[in-house]
Amino acid sequence: MIMSKSLKISALFFLAIFFYSFCKAQDDDMPDSRRKTESFTRFHYPDMRADLATFTLAGISESVGALPLKKITYSSLKENSIAFDEDGIKAKVETAPFDPKKHKLIFDDKYLVRIDRRPYYGGYPNVPTTYISDVSMIIDNDTVLIPPIAYSDLFNLNFTYSDKGVERTTDAIYISKDGQNVYLYLFSRDNTGSYEVTWIIQDKKYLRRVLDYDLM
């Protein structure tokens, strides 16, 4: 009886290892056109990197001992939009349904790898259901132009996530200690591929973004 139990446990163990290896092989076979060139690890502006480390998941290992930045939380949160309005800063991010017929979809076998010839983030490698339709910001009555190229490759954005049945969000605006830089931060979490993006505004002008994916 003891030997039989041992054999059963061993069989289950090897079956689990086989299943994991099979799934891993399947993942390894999946083509991935996404790039890490805009990730936190490749961001080399020391002061701004230190700021980003205080609130991004990708930079959490560098945040030990750092003081938090001033944070602006949302003033309005809906299924398809989030808005901020505080201290002379107004911002809004909106999403809309994705229509595949209006875009050029490039597949590698059964996997969607590019949309409009660009790698994309959110729901990879499947056809997304939503896209970011607009990102707007006003600082002290001055409009900040955030170009579509800064968000047109981001899809399936979730403004909230469920934590033990409670809907939460980490989306926020952060302001550097000298007030020179404004960071609009969004974290999209779901089981099809999480990502975080920070749009950096410097002196009321869009500078660049920092993007990390497959975080959880």
Secondary structure as UniProt FT lines:
FT   HELIX           2..29
FT   TURN            37..38
FT   HELIX           40..42
FT   HELIX           46..53
FT   TURN            54..55
FT   TURN            58..59
FT   HELIX           60..62
FT   TURN            64..65
FT   STRAND          70..72
FT   STRAND          76..78
FT   TURN            79..80
FT   STRAND          81..86
FT   TURN            87..88
FT   STRAND          89..97
FT   HELIX           100..102
FT   STRAND          105..108
FT   TURN            109..110
FT   STRAND          111..115
FT   TURN            116..117
FT   TURN            124..125
FT   STRAND          130..139
FT   TURN            140..141
FT   STRAND          142..144
FT   HELIX           148..150
FT   TURN            151..153
FT   STRAND          154..155
FT   STRAND          161..163
FT   TURN            164..165
FT   STRAND          166..168
FT   STRAND          172..175
FT   TURN            177..178
FT   STRAND          181..188
FT   TURN            191..192
FT   STRAND          195..202
FT   TURN            203..204
FT   STRAND          205..213
//
